[in-house]
Structures are given as C-alpha cells and as structure tokens.
Amino acid sequence: MTAPIGFAVIDKPPGLTSHACVARIRRLLNIRRVGHGGTLDPAVTGVLPIAVGQATRLLPYLPGEKTYRGVIQLGITTSTDDLEGEVMSRQTCPDLSIDQLEMALALFRGPIQQRPPQVSAVHVDGERAHTRARRGEHMDLPERAITIHNLNLLNWAPEQAQLSVEVHCSAGTYIRSLARDLGMNLGCGGCLANLRRTQALGFQESQAVPLPERPGPGAAPEDPEALSLLPPEAALQHLPQRRLSAGEQEDWSCGRRIMPGADSESDAVVVLSDDGRMLGVGLPDETGGLRPKVVFEARG
C-alpha cells in the first residue's frame, strides 16, 4: 500500500489545539509523519494546513503569509491579550468615529515592530513563553519585525466597543498583539474577542474541510478515505516548475544534479515527472542547473 502524501486543509474547530488536530489525522491515516503549518490558539477557528507523509518536507517552501478576520474588544485588557485570559483592567472607550479608527489602524500597516503576547509560542531560554507565563512569570519579550500587508476595518459597533477587522500579514504576526497595541494607542486598552483564519500558506478557506470526528466507544473505526488529501504540488503554485525527461528523472531519483534548463530567478523549483507527478524540489545553481533538495521516490 502506498504511503499517503499531500495536504489536508482542516477547518479547525474551537477548543482544540493544533497539535490535537495533527494527532487525530495521524490516527486516522495510521501514519506518524504528520505536521501542521502555523499554530492556531485553541479558541481560534479556521484554516489549518496539515502536511502528511513526505509533504512535511515541503512546509519550509510554502508561502508564509496568512489572513484573518477578527473582532477587537476595546476597553478591556487581559493577561493573554484575548478574552480567554484574566481581566487586568476595564476602561471606558472614547467616542470614536470611523475616521479616527482608520487613522489609528494606519499606524499598524506595513513593516512594524511587534511584541508577542506573554502567552505565546515564542521561545525564552529554551522554553515556550506560554509555559513560563502559566507559572506566573512575566517576561520582557523583545519586539520582532513583522509586516501587516492589509488591515481593513470591516465594522465598528460603538455600543459594544468592538471593531471587526481583516488582516493579511507576514508569518510571526500576532493578532492578539495588534488588538492590545491598538487599544493602548487609543488610551483605553484592548484585547482580541474572537478570530478566524481564512488563508494560510497559500490554502484558502474554501478548501478547508471539517476535522474528522473521533469515534466514540463501540463505534466503527475511522475511515481514512473520509479525508481527501490535496496533492503536494497544489501547495506550491507560487513556485516555477520543471518537467523532467525519463533520463533526467533517473538522475533526479539518485540525487544527481539536473543539467541547466529554463532560467529561474526563484530560490526553489518544483520538479515534476513528464506526466506531471511531483518528484520534489530543486535549488537552482549559478549555471541554471537544479541541485536536488527534496527528492520523492529516491533510489539508493
């Protein structure tokens, strides 16, 4: 039986960690080599790409940008920068117009420095920040360079002091930090009320499927066919492709460099068989040849 390979694009439900979703896919497909692309907090829903089999080797080559829709609650600060945490302060939200909100949001568009939340996956002295935070430690986390490509105001509900936004951002961006910093700039504090990821690593919300349910006691075993996998090349549409002849395919499977073909300015090239089957990823060299980096169907 051929080992499964590809991407499952899961619509993560609330209440589960990304790791729990990976574990369920691992059990369903009976394969250990499974990994996700981009952690989602348990309360956050939406697009969670999960790589299966050798597709896990492709995760570094996927586009890192992500898109979110969320609601920011003004007037409240919490220990986690979202409504899941302990409330630290409550303040009256100023009377804000749409124009004033747009001016405030404009400060966060483009390349900025952002400080991660205390409860986050950032490593601090070899340990996750969220682990230390849950022990009661407060850390002075350094700011990091991120880019918010688009930040759109979708709705403003002054009675609830809530604004809905859509954010398209670089990898490493925390929407909880955006909510916290926006509230700080407005002088009333803020935190994230809810969040949904609508795009991640090039996969769209329209491609996402529900996470397969875990069978209860006495239920029939899970059916692996219930989860369809997207082919690995579907995740790499942003990269150029190179189709190999039969002779080149033999060299490729043995890890040998492929002779120069069409020029490519990309850092990586998707390598396909003559019938369109993905064979891996190559790195262009100075002569236009391809050096194997990820090789599927490798031979001795």
BAFI-3210 file (N, C-alpha, C; in Angstrom, 3 decimals, decimal comma, padded with zeros to 6 digits):
// residues 300
n [1|2|3|4|5|6|7|8|9|10|11|12|13|14|15|16|17|18|19|20|21|22|23|24|25|26|27|28|29|30|31|32|33|34|35|36|37|38|39|40|41|42|43|44|45|46|47|48|49|50|51|52|53|54|55|56|57|58|59|60|61|62|63|64|65|66|67|68|69|70|71|72|73|74|75|76|77|78|79|80|81|82|83|84|85|86|87|88|89|90|91|92|93|94|95|96|97|98|99|100|101|102|103|104|105|106|107|108|109|110|111|112|113|114|115|116|117|118|119|120|121|122|123|124|125|126|127|128|129|130|131|132|133|134|135|136|137|138|139|140|141|142|143|144|145|146|147|148|149|150|151|152|153|154|155|156|157|158|159|160|161|162|163|164|165|166|167|168|169|170|171|172|173|174|175|176|177|178|179|180|181|182|183|184|185|186|187|188|189|190|191|192|193|194|195|196|197|198|199|200|201|202|203|204|205|206|207|208|209|210|211|212|213|214|215|216|217|218|219|220|221|222|223|224|225|226|227|228|229|230|231|232|233|234|235|236|237|238|239|240|241|242|243|244|245|246|247|248|249|250|251|252|253|254|255|256|257|258|259|260|261|262|263|264|265|266|267|268|269|270|271|272|273|274|275|276|277|278|279|280|281|282|283|284|285|286|287|288|289|290|291|292|293|294|295|296|297|298|299|300]
n.u [000,852|000,621|002,209|000,423|000,465|000,496|-001,649|-003,835|-006,395|-007,637|-010,578|-010,257|-011,868|-013,232|-011,655|-009,846|-006,365|-003,788|-002,003|-003,555|-005,269|-003,475|-002,733|-005,133|-005,416|-003,167|-003,833|-006,073|-005,080|-003,146|-000,366|002,778|004,227|003,307|002,479|001,731|001,031|001,598|000,602|-002,551|-004,302|-006,213|-008,862|-009,232|-010,531|-010,593|-008,492|-006,245|-003,511|-002,391|000,318|001,039|002,843|005,596|005,120|005,501|008,063|007,914|006,950|008,688|008,800|006,418|004,274|004,472|002,607|-000,468|-004,061|-006,591|-009,802|-011,262|-012,472|-011,977|-011,889|-012,368|-011,382|-010,882|-008,314|-006,298|-004,634|-003,753|-004,080|-006,396|-009,922|-009,910|-008,246|-007,272|-008,962|-007,405|-007,777|-010,408|-011,756|-013,400|-014,342|-013,277|-015,314|-015,423|-014,932|-015,401|-013,380|-011,428|-010,792|-009,730|-007,455|-006,050|-005,646|-004,018|-001,432|-000,484|-000,127|001,890|005,518|006,311|007,278|006,643|005,545|005,398|002,591|002,417|001,492|002,391|003,933|006,571|010,041|011,782|014,746|015,013|012,533|008,982|007,159|004,507|004,447|006,065|004,633|002,285|003,195|003,239|005,207|006,503|007,570|010,027|009,517|011,162|010,609|009,586|010,282|007,658|005,227|002,330|000,352|-002,196|-004,800|-007,923|-010,794|-013,767|-016,157|-017,714|-018,822|-019,964|-021,496|-020,857|-018,190|-016,577|-014,602|-014,544|-012,158|-010,098|-007,143|-004,189|-001,151|002,379|004,260|004,537|003,144|001,102|-002,256|-003,498|-001,620|-001,790|-004,413|-004,075|-002,119|-003,393|-005,532|-004,019|-002,836|-005,120|-005,771|-007,447|-007,117|-007,167|-008,214|-008,287|-011,347|-012,553|-011,442|-010,740|-009,012|-008,591|-006,993|-004,003|-000,633|-000,981|-003,289|-006,848|-009,866|-012,072|-011,157|-010,996|-011,877|-014,084|-012,683|-012,186|-014,435|-013,814|-014,266|-016,736|-016,974|-017,279|-017,969|-017,704|-014,457|-012,428|-012,627|-010,136|-010,514|-012,304|-011,098|-009,844|-006,806|-004,986|-002,914|000,692|001,924|-000,031|000,242|002,292|002,016|003,021|005,624|008,069|008,035|009,613|009,701|010,782|012,691|012,690|015,304|016,441|014,824|015,686|018,279|017,587|016,174|018,260|019,588|021,205|022,499|020,518|020,872|021,320|018,299|015,445|015,897|015,661|014,561|013,792|014,146|013,664|012,530|009,818|009,878|008,814|007,556|007,457|004,784|003,544|003,679|004,646|008,033|009,736|011,746|013,947|017,038|018,136|021,312|024,297|024,624|022,203|021,364|019,760|019,922|019,239|017,057|014,753|013,709|011,418|010,494|013,054|016,079|018,470]
n.v [-001,198|002,184|004,827|007,528|010,865|014,366|017,252|017,996|020,205|021,640|022,824|024,204|023,497|025,357|025,178|023,087|022,240|022,905|020,827|018,708|018,366|017,470|015,049|013,634|013,333|011,825|009,427|008,694|008,256|006,478|007,006|008,287|010,473|013,479|016,887|020,300|023,491|026,324|027,385|027,516|029,218|027,566|028,675|029,835|029,603|028,059|027,986|025,398|024,096|020,799|018,774|015,662|012,648|012,541|015,103|016,777|017,684|019,758|021,979|024,203|025,560|026,670|029,542|032,033|033,910|034,978|035,214|036,808|037,124|039,065|040,132|042,955|043,866|046,804|048,698|046,778|044,989|042,037|039,168|037,516|038,846|038,343|037,463|035,110|035,192|036,370|039,219|042,294|045,044|047,482|049,983|053,019|053,280|055,689|058,083|057,237|057,973|056,637|057,638|058,327|055,808|054,642|056,200|055,421|052,696|052,893|053,237|050,719|049,470|047,987|047,484|046,819|046,935|044,436|043,268|040,048|038,288|037,563|034,977|032,875|031,135|031,721|031,160|031,301|031,353|028,644|027,609|027,542|030,603|030,614|028,523|029,404|031,697|030,619|029,654|031,850|033,691|036,793|038,017|039,929|040,299|040,635|043,002|042,168|042,136|042,487|042,287|043,920|043,548|044,204|045,853|045,996|047,793|046,406|046,661|048,742|048,759|050,813|050,700|048,280|048,625|047,374|046,422|045,073|043,432|042,762|041,074|040,823|039,334|038,930|035,923|035,054|037,139|038,383|038,559|039,052|040,695|042,901|043,763|044,413|046,487|048,380|049,141|050,229|052,442|053,942|054,657|053,263|050,621|047,218|044,056|040,810|039,634|037,566|035,257|034,225|032,272|032,747|032,201|030,458|029,763|029,697|028,231|028,319|029,386|028,279|025,804|024,313|021,614|019,974|018,840|015,399|013,483|012,026|008,620|007,313|005,183|001,794|002,444|002,284|001,930|004,751|005,969|006,134|007,015|009,005|011,408|013,544|014,159|016,929|017,091|017,238|019,198|021,088|022,921|024,512|026,413|028,907|028,683|028,215|025,595|022,541|020,149|016,831|014,789|011,238|010,283|012,343|012,109|009,702|010,402|012,336|010,869|009,521|011,441|013,145|016,096|018,104|018,999|022,325|024,112|025,927|029,352|030,475|032,712|032,148|030,968|028,325|025,396|023,553|020,165|018,008|014,913|013,675|013,217|014,862|014,238|014,935|015,229|016,375|019,055|021,407|023,269|026,077|026,461|028,405|028,065|027,530|024,970|022,323|021,538|018,750|019,008|018,289|015,101|012,972|009,530|008,461|006,741|004,324]
n.w [000,000|-000,904|000,792|002,255|000,932|000,901|001,409|004,010|004,415|007,027|008,649|011,459|014,500|017,359|020,601|020,379|020,282|017,833|017,762|018,715|016,556|014,610|015,807|015,619|012,827|012,371|013,651|012,167|009,552|010,094|010,195|011,092|010,284|010,241|010,122|011,064|009,520|010,912|013,937|015,591|018,137|020,745|020,925|018,476|015,173|011,869|008,888|008,817|007,610|007,123|006,765|005,259|005,429|003,168|002,385|004,512|004,299|002,608|003,868|004,581|002,155|001,525|001,040|003,548|004,421|006,005|006,482|008,338|009,960|012,428|015,716|017,644|020,979|022,590|025,514|027,421|029,007|029,155|030,646|028,664|026,334|024,991|025,204|026,595|028,742|032,098|033,279|033,340|033,373|033,105|031,097|030,067|026,745|024,400|022,544|019,364|015,943|012,601|010,951|012,850|013,849|011,528|011,207|013,465|012,930|010,721|011,621|012,022|009,643|007,106|007,390|010,727|014,231|016,600|019,735|021,042|022,626|026,186|026,688|024,507|021,706|021,547|022,024|025,086|026,557|025,829|026,439|025,966|025,869|026,779|028,606|030,707|031,386|032,397|034,767|036,233|035,670|034,463|031,426|029,668|026,670|023,586|020,913|017,555|014,044|011,829|009,152|008,210|005,670|004,695|006,359|007,171|008,107|008,951|010,337|012,819|016,050|018,190|020,566|021,778|021,820|019,913|017,157|013,908|011,938|009,040|008,409|006,628|006,741|007,566|008,338|011,793|012,914|015,503|016,132|018,487|019,739|018,062|018,684|021,399|021,233|019,625|021,298|023,387|022,119|021,681|024,189|025,900|026,262|025,027|023,616|022,025|020,797|019,230|016,661|013,340|011,001|007,612|005,468|004,857|004,303|001,569|001,199|000,990|002,687|001,388|000,637|002,890|005,082|007,443|010,563|010,912|012,902|016,115|016,721|018,963|021,956|021,020|018,451|014,843|013,319|012,304|008,956|006,654|004,043|004,266|004,465|002,196|000,494|-000,666|-003,557|-003,263|-004,901|-005,147|-003,152|-003,895|-005,895|-006,261|-007,011|-009,644|-012,188|-013,239|-015,676|-016,053|-018,278|-019,096|-018,717|-017,156|-014,953|-013,860|-013,047|-011,167|-009,188|-008,083|-006,759|-008,214|-009,798|-011,977|-015,344|-016,788|-017,528|-018,344|-017,438|-014,052|-011,607|-009,119|-005,713|-005,356|-007,109|-008,350|-009,072|-011,586|-012,960|-016,388|-016,798|-015,001|-012,282|-008,964|-008,074|-006,320|-004,890|-006,233|-006,021|-007,704|-009,330|-010,030|-012,755|-013,816|-013,514|-011,565|-008,221|-006,289|-003,533|-002,055|-002,461|-003,824|-004,116|-004,024|-004,926|-003,831]
ca.u [000,000|001,414|002,058|-000,258|001,264|-000,294|-002,050|-005,217|-006,685|-008,674|-011,246|-010,094|-012,958|-012,767|-011,457|-008,784|-005,067|-003,324|-001,370|-004,621|-005,745|-002,452|-002,824|-006,307|-005,098|-002,177|-004,557|-006,979|-004,324|-002,186|000,963|003,368|004,819|002,247|002,809|000,848|001,674|001,111|-000,220|-003,715|-004,724|-007,400|-010,134|-009,278|-011,011|-010,213|-007,627|-005,066|-002,944|-001,686|001,114|001,016|003,910|006,744|004,730|006,033|009,341|007,622|006,452|009,518|008,710|005,093|004,235|004,210|001,610|-001,753|-005,146|-007,504|-010,901|-011,435|-013,145|-011,167|-012,672|-011,716|-011,779|-010,534|-007,014|-006,256|-003,304|-003,388|-004,414|-007,681|-010,946|-009,708|-007,379|-007,749|-009,142|-006,464|-008,312|-011,575|-011,816|-014,402|-013,816|-013,641|-016,269|-014,563|-015,543|-014,740|-012,138|-010,443|-010,342|-008,878|-006,168|-005,365|-005,233|-002,980|-000,128|-000,082|000,007|003,256|006,512|006,277|007,827|005,538|005,927|004,477|001,895|003,065|001,094|002,679|004,831|007,939|010,992|012,518|015,739|014,758|011,206|007,903|006,710|003,231|004,732|006,563|003,562|001,317|003,794|003,154|006,333|006,291|008,787|010,234|009,711|011,607|009,808|010,058|009,860|006,599|004,605|000,884|000,184|-003,509|-005,559|-009,176|-011,880|-014,982|-017,361|-017,484|-020,014|-019,580|-022,195|-020,075|-016,771|-015,943|-014,387|-014,210|-011,073|-009,473|-005,701|-003,302|000,093|003,511|004,415|005,019|002,286|000,086|-003,414|-003,713|-000,754|-002,385|-005,549|-003,517|-001,419|-004,385|-006,204|-003,071|-002,714|-006,366|-005,849|-008,485|-006,811|-007,890|-007,834|-008,957|-012,593|-012,595|-010,580|-010,823|-008,018|-009,263|-005,980|-002,713|000,350|-001,497|-004,563|-007,959|-010,992|-012,952|-010,586|-010,941|-012,909|-014,165|-011,821|-012,949|-014,818|-013,226|-015,340|-016,989|-016,829|-018,102|-018,262|-016,837|-013,208|-012,422|-012,363|-009,150|-010,990|-013,177|-010,285|-009,122|-005,575|-004,593|-001,579|001,711|002,214|-001,096|000,671|003,479|001,667|003,775|006,982|008,183|008,088|010,498|009,365|011,983|012,627|012,906|016,695|016,631|014,126|016,569|019,324|016,970|015,854|019,528|020,165|022,182|022,137|019,898|021,559|020,572|017,098|014,989|016,386|014,689|015,030|013,253|015,070|013,327|011,772|009,093|010,312|007,734|007,814|006,906|003,318|003,023|003,762|005,675|009,219|010,479|012,103|015,347|017,575|018,927|022,693|024,704|024,597|020,837|021,036|018,983|020,502|018,142|016,933|013,730|013,562|010,457|010,797|014,524|016,698|019,725]
ca.v [000,000|003,400|005,723|008,763|012,081|015,502|018,224|018,090|021,578|021,455|023,967|023,861|023,943|025,961|024,295|022,103|022,745|022,442|019,521|017,705|018,105|016,632|013,714|012,945|012,954|010,750|008,186|008,375|007,743|005,486|007,419|009,151|011,680|014,462|018,162|021,404|024,720|027,525|027,093|028,322|029,100|026,711|029,373|030,350|028,648|028,358|027,205|024,762|023,117|019,691|018,023|014,225|011,900|013,319|016,510|017,565|018,269|020,918|023,097|025,424|026,200|027,249|030,980|032,153|034,922|034,470|036,187|036,590|038,033|039,007|041,218|043,534|044,455|047,941|048,977|045,660|044,329|040,742|038,567|036,787|039,741|037,961|037,312|033,859|035,423|037,100|040,649|043,113|046,398|047,898|051,431|053,493|053,520|057,025|058,182|057,174|057,962|055,744|058,282|058,209|054,419|054,432|056,837|054,588|051,461|053,194|053,129|049,314|048,930|047,968|046,880|047,368|046,121|043,938|042,449|038,907|038,181|036,747|033,593|032,665|030,011|032,221|030,513|032,137|030,496|027,243|027,189|028,342|031,689|030,298|027,640|030,252|032,599|029,878|029,501|033,149|034,548|037,862|038,102|041,103|039,750|041,673|043,227|041,490|042,772|041,796|043,158|043,825|043,973|044,843|045,906|046,637|047,921|045,847|047,128|049,365|048,729|051,639|050,305|047,198|049,000|046,288|046,628|043,885|043,742|041,709|041,307|039,984|039,645|038,019|034,903|035,590|038,211|038,023|039,454|039,464|041,850|044,025|044,237|045,037|047,727|049,346|049,657|051,063|053,719|054,689|055,085|052,572|049,199|046,379|042,646|040,115|038,980|036,284|035,274|033,117|032,358|032,467|031,781|030,152|029,035|029,574|027,499|029,215|028,917|027,472|024,464|023,660|020,624|019,741|017,823|014,159|013,232|010,858|007,670|007,031|003,773|000,842|002,905|001,733|002,663|005,858|005,598|007,048|007,572|010,145|012,616|013,636|014,941|017,664|016,673|018,146|020,343|022,086|023,922|025,207|027,079|030,158|028,386|027,715|024,136|021,960|018,757|016,070|013,669|009,950|010,215|013,283|011,571|008,684|011,132|013,010|009,886|009,109|012,598|013,832|017,405|018,150|019,971|023,577|024,179|027,314|030,188|030,740|033,640|031,687|030,253|026,901|024,994|022,288|019,215|017,098|013,919|014,111|013,140|015,818|013,757|015,692|014,451|017,046|020,466|021,631|024,606|026,477|026,873|029,575|027,769|027,234|023,594|022,131|020,648|018,156|019,358|017,359|014,096|011,903|008,313|008,362|005,407|004,091]
ca.w [000,000|-000,995|001,939|001,863|000,828|000,460|002,419|004,482|004,829|008,043|009,262|012,875|015,380|018,616|021,744|020,140|019,884|016,523|017,991|018,820|015,186|013,985|016,397|015,080|011,452|012,460|013,976|011,064|008,408|010,591|009,751|012,113|009,695|010,035|010,755|010,666|009,086|011,575|015,108|015,947|019,528|020,855|020,700|017,100|014,177|010,501|008,016|009,399|006,683|007,758|005,795|005,532|004,770|002,707|002,196|005,628|003,875|001,770|004,678|004,502|000,846|001,358|001,371|004,984|004,769|006,482|006,508|009,469|010,275|013,875|016,429|018,713|022,065|023,234|026,892|028,301|028,838|029,843|030,808|027,439|025,217|024,401|026,241|027,314|029,893|033,277|033,022|034,104|033,535|032,317|030,946|029,134|025,401|023,920|021,434|018,188|014,615|011,644|010,520|013,928|013,873|010,358|011,499|014,448|012,265|009,727|012,271|012,070|008,288|006,609|008,301|012,079|015,306|017,419|020,882|021,189|023,914|027,223|026,407|023,089|021,440|021,435|022,932|026,028|027,212|025,517|026,901|025,393|026,730|027,440|029,744|031,793|031,798|033,216|036,094|036,891|035,315|033,474|030,624|028,840|025,338|022,646|019,718|016,351|012,795|011,078|008,147|008,007|004,288|004,599|007,607|006,755|009,075|008,369|011,049|014,121|016,904|019,346|021,793|022,372|021,693|019,164|015,739|013,131|011,013|008,247|008,457|005,812|007,432|007,437|009,377|013,053|013,399|016,498|016,080|019,883|019,989|017,339|019,481|022,616|020,922|019,161|022,490|024,120|021,407|021,830|025,578|026,663|026,330|024,084|023,513|020,932|021,214|018,516|015,493|012,384|009,924|006,343|004,495|005,464|003,496|000,212|001,198|001,242|003,498|000,549|000,504|004,205|005,391|008,892|011,159|011,128|014,289|016,758|017,028|020,369|022,347|020,291|017,092|013,793|013,207|011,355|007,578|006,077|002,781|004,553|004,396|000,925|000,556|-001,866|-003,977|-002,711|-005,776|-005,015|-002,177|-004,384|-007,142|-006,364|-007,463|-011,021|-012,310|-014,254|-016,001|-016,382|-019,207|-018,423|-018,291|-016,052|-013,791|-013,280|-012,324|-010,011|-008,146|-007,460|-006,084|-009,053|-010,313|-013,296|-016,183|-016,964|-018,359|-018,416|-016,344|-012,997|-010,578|-007,842|-004,837|-005,395|-008,296|-008,215|-010,092|-011,943|-013,989|-017,671|-016,755|-014,024|-010,896|-008,255|-007,717|-005,265|-005,002|-006,545|-005,820|-008,876|-009,103|-010,817|-014,188|-014,233|-013,184|-010,343|-007,216|-005,506|-002,119|-001,575|-003,514|-003,616|-004,880|-004,122|-005,067|-003,208]
c.u [000,888|001,141|001,382|000,702|000,378|-000,640|-003,534|-005,425|-007,903|-009,264|-011,265|-011,266|-012,402|-012,554|-010,373|-007,482|-004,731|-002,696|-002,417|-005,185|-004,765|-002,549|-004,013|-006,072|-004,106|-002,859|-005,422|-006,237|-003,297|-000,780|001,518|003,851|003,722|002,657|001,906|001,664|001,064|000,143|-001,401|-004,013|-005,986|-008,710|-010,308|-009,723|-010,369|-009,149|-006,371|-004,537|-002,138|-000,998|001,191|002,142|005,050|006,397|005,205|007,346|009,144|007,207|007,346|009,372|007,344|005,124|003,776|003,104|000,266|-002,777|-006,129|-008,674|-011,160|-012,170|-012,252|-012,090|-011,872|-012,227|-011,438|-009,118|-007,018|-004,829|-002,826|-003,623|-005,596|-008,662|-010,855|-008,946|-008,054|-007,833|-008,232|-006,993|-009,550|-011,609|-012,924|-013,745|-014,209|-014,642|-015,473|-015,382|-014,811|-013,407|-011,055|-009,913|-009,406|-007,499|-005,369|-004,844|-004,081|-001,578|000,403|000,082|001,451|004,209|006,469|007,037|006,677|006,071|004,937|003,749|002,695|002,744|001,229|003,675|006,284|008,835|011,710|013,450|015,393|013,410|010,156|007,446|005,429|003,432|005,182|005,458|002,565|001,884|003,781|004,302|005,886|007,605|008,831|010,558|010,116|010,648|010,436|009,525|008,813|006,052|003,111|000,592|-001,141|-004,190|-006,813|-010,190|-013,170|-016,250|-016,931|-018,803|-019,707|-020,263|-021,442|-018,576|-015,990|-015,781|-013,986|-013,177|-010,717|-007,998|-004,994|-001,884|001,170|003,466|004,964|004,202|001,282|-001,057|-003,791|-002,853|-001,270|-003,540|-005,069|-002,931|-002,369|-005,100|-005,309|-002,944|-003,953|-006,617|-006,876|-008,178|-007,633|-007,393|-008,637|-010,196|-012,759|-011,813|-010,816|-009,768|-008,669|-008,300|-004,681|-001,874|-000,143|-002,795|-005,683|-009,047|-011,909|-012,447|-010,652|-012,138|-012,950|-013,163|-012,646|-013,218|-014,094|-014,352|-015,498|-016,815|-017,788|-018,426|-017,316|-015,557|-013,303|-012,029|-011,361|-009,623|-011,886|-012,423|-009,506|-007,918|-005,353|-003,191|-000,534|001,981|001,155|-000,699|001,781|003,232|002,460|005,193|006,981|008,324|009,083|010,098|010,614|011,704|012,878|014,333|016,981|015,965|014,971|017,683|018,765|016,725|017,102|020,248|021,187|021,615|021,539|020,559|020,686|019,382|016,716|015,512|015,276|015,312|014,522|014,326|014,826|012,446|011,105|009,487|009,211|008,223|007,196|005,388|002,722|003,053|004,898|006,804|010,058|010,717|013,595|015,745|018,445|020,358|023,055|024,668|023,190|020,438|020,253|019,680|019,375|018,198|015,917|013,469|012,544|010,883|012,306|014,976|018,096|020,866]
c.v [001,249|004,308|007,010|009,943|013,189|016,408|018,086|019,517|021,514|022,804|023,681|024,375|024,614|024,886|023,259|022,806|022,247|021,060|018,416|017,371|017,208|015,205|012,942|012,494|011,791|009,412|007,737|007,702|006,691|005,767|008,415|010,486|012,650|015,742|019,268|022,629|025,928|027,227|028,058|028,123|028,250|027,411|029,821|029,244|028,958|027,468|026,719|023,739|022,058|018,873|016,569|013,549|012,804|014,777|017,383|018,243|019,523|022,148|024,333|026,185|026,822|028,742|031,168|033,115|034,288|035,601|035,806|037,561|037,918|040,213|041,655|044,215|045,582|048,105|047,890|045,187|043,042|040,221|037,866|037,615|039,239|037,718|035,988|034,079|036,147|038,584|041,440|044,530|046,568|049,418|051,785|053,785|054,925|056,965|058,305|057,187|056,950|056,341|058,168|056,772|054,129|055,043|055,995|053,302|051,704|053,037|051,693|048,694|049,027|047,298|047,583|046,447|045,717|043,055|041,298|038,942|037,352|035,267|033,384|031,527|030,445|031,515|031,556|031,233|029,017|026,720|028,103|029,404|031,333|029,373|028,451|031,174|031,892|029,510|030,817|034,089|035,626|038,087|039,396|040,621|040,851|041,816|042,517|042,220|041,905|042,774|042,878|044,425|044,711|044,750|046,711|046,648|047,462|046,397|047,752|049,406|049,508|051,228|049,199|047,509|047,892|046,682|045,322|044,276|042,506|042,061|040,300|040,330|038,598|036,963|035,563|036,726|037,667|039,033|039,889|040,678|043,094|044,618|044,979|046,407|048,802|049,973|050,574|052,434|054,586|055,119|054,376|051,087|048,415|044,952|042,027|039,396|037,631|036,418|034,027|033,324|031,905|032,046|031,532|029,344|028,802|028,803|028,432|028,543|027,999|026,038|023,657|022,728|020,417|018,681|016,563|013,931|011,998|009,892|007,469|005,557|002,878|001,244|002,232|002,546|003,765|005,364|006,574|007,698|008,789|011,470|012,626|014,553|015,663|017,223|017,683|019,359|021,433|023,200|024,820|025,912|028,369|029,940|027,943|026,199|023,733|020,501|018,049|015,018|012,383|009,842|011,134|012,760|010,504|009,346|011,748|012,023|009,385|010,285|013,353|015,148|017,288|019,276|021,209|023,432|025,641|028,090|030,411|031,679|033,244|030,965|028,748|026,628|023,649|021,381|018,181|016,055|014,397|014,022|013,987|015,368|014,483|014,786|015,127|018,509|020,570|023,069|024,979|026,819|027,984|029,332|027,480|025,795|023,522|021,124|020,070|018,582|018,458|016,380|013,054|010,715|008,155|006,914|005,465|004,924]
c.w [000,000|000,196|001,489|001,844|000,310|001,632|002,729|004,969|005,747|008,458|010,766|013,713|016,634|019,679|021,584|019,821|018,478|016,653|018,080|017,444|014,444|014,505|015,844|013,635|011,450|012,744|012,800|009,912|008,791|010,048|010,768|011,547|009,292|010,755|010,255|010,276|009,759|012,693|015,221|017,427|019,614|020,534|019,254|016,146|012,824|009,914|008,739|008,410|007,446|006,668|006,224|004,751|004,350|002,418|003,356|005,247|003,032|002,580|004,598|003,185|000,591|001,683|002,812|005,363|005,130|006,492|007,612|009,401|011,768|014,421|017,580|019,711|022,698|024,663|027,879|027,979|029,656|029,880|029,549|026,179|024,403|025,546|026,983|028,610|031,038|032,945|033,947|034,328|032,668|032,291|029,956|027,798|024,953|022,773|020,139|016,903|013,736|011,197|011,589|014,031|012,703|010,581|012,487|013,813|011,292|010,319|012,266|010,680|007,828|007,586|009,663|013,021|016,226|018,538|021,041|022,533|024,908|027,021|024,903|022,954|021,284|022,446|023,788|026,809|027,055|025,948|026,292|026,391|027,467|028,641|030,944|032,306|032,703|034,583|036,866|036,572|034,333|032,754|029,821|027,430|024,368|021,472|018,528|015,128|012,104|010,046|008,088|006,631|004,078|005,957|007,332|007,889|008,415|009,018|012,373|014,869|018,178|020,648|022,525|022,396|020,988|017,701|015,081|012,090|010,192|008,132|007,553|006,238|007,189|008,534|010,636|013,620|014,402|016,437|017,494|020,235|019,279|018,140|020,726|022,305|020,391|020,353|023,309|023,462|021,555|023,268|026,429|026,857|025,328|024,120|022,371|021,449|020,532|017,227|014,656|011,309|008,625|005,235|005,235|004,495|002,066|000,105|001,649|002,084|002,692|000,379|001,802|004,401|006,905|009,349|011,387|012,609|014,820|017,117|018,532|020,674|021,576|018,869|016,098|013,711|012,156|009,966|006,972|004,781|003,000|004,467|003,083|001,102|-000,764|-002,261|-003,525|-003,571|-005,677|-004,055|-002,703|-005,714|-007,344|-006,878|-008,923|-011,025|-013,391|-014,449|-016,504|-017,450|-018,437|-017,915|-017,119|-014,776|-013,093|-012,478|-011,039|-008,878|-007,435|-006,798|-006,899|-009,584|-011,716|-014,097|-016,413|-017,903|-018,497|-017,212|-015,328|-011,979|-009,205|-007,039|-004,877|-006,604|-008,017|-009,388|-010,309|-012,943|-015,297|-017,721|-015,633|-012,587|-010,174|-007,805|-006,646|-005,551|-005,260|-006,302|-007,015|-008,477|-010,080|-012,325|-014,701|-014,018|-011,883|-009,451|-006,374|-004,047|-001,430|-002,709|-003,077|-004,504|-005,083|-004,232|-004,447|-003,423]
res [m|t|a|p|i|g|f|a|v|i|d|k|p|p|g|l|t|s|h|a|c|v|a|r|i|r|r|l|l|n|i|r|r|v|g|h|g|g|t|l|d|p|a|v|t|g|v|l|p|i|a|v|g|q|a|t|r|l|l|p|y|l|p|g|e|k|t|y|r|g|v|i|q|l|g|i|t|t|s|t|d|d|l|e|g|e|v|m|s|r|q|t|c|p|d|l|s|i|d|q|l|e|m|a|l|a|l|f|r|g|p|i|q|q|r|p|p|q|v|s|a|v|h|v|d|g|e|r|a|h|t|r|a|r|r|g|e|h|m|d|l|p|e|r|a|i|t|i|h|n|l|n|l|l|n|w|a|p|e|q|a|q|l|s|v|e|v|h|c|s|a|g|t|y|i|r|s|l|a|r|d|l|g|m|n|l|g|c|g|g|c|l|a|n|l|r|r|t|q|a|l|g|f|q|e|s|q|a|v|p|l|p|e|r|p|g|p|g|a|a|p|e|d|p|e|a|l|s|l|l|p|p|e|a|a|l|q|h|l|p|q|r|r|l|s|a|g|e|q|e|d|w|s|c|g|r|r|i|m|p|g|a|d|s|e|s|d|a|v|v|v|l|s|d|d|g|r|m|l|g|v|g|l|p|d|e|t|g|g|l|r|p|k|v|v|f|e|a|r|g]
***
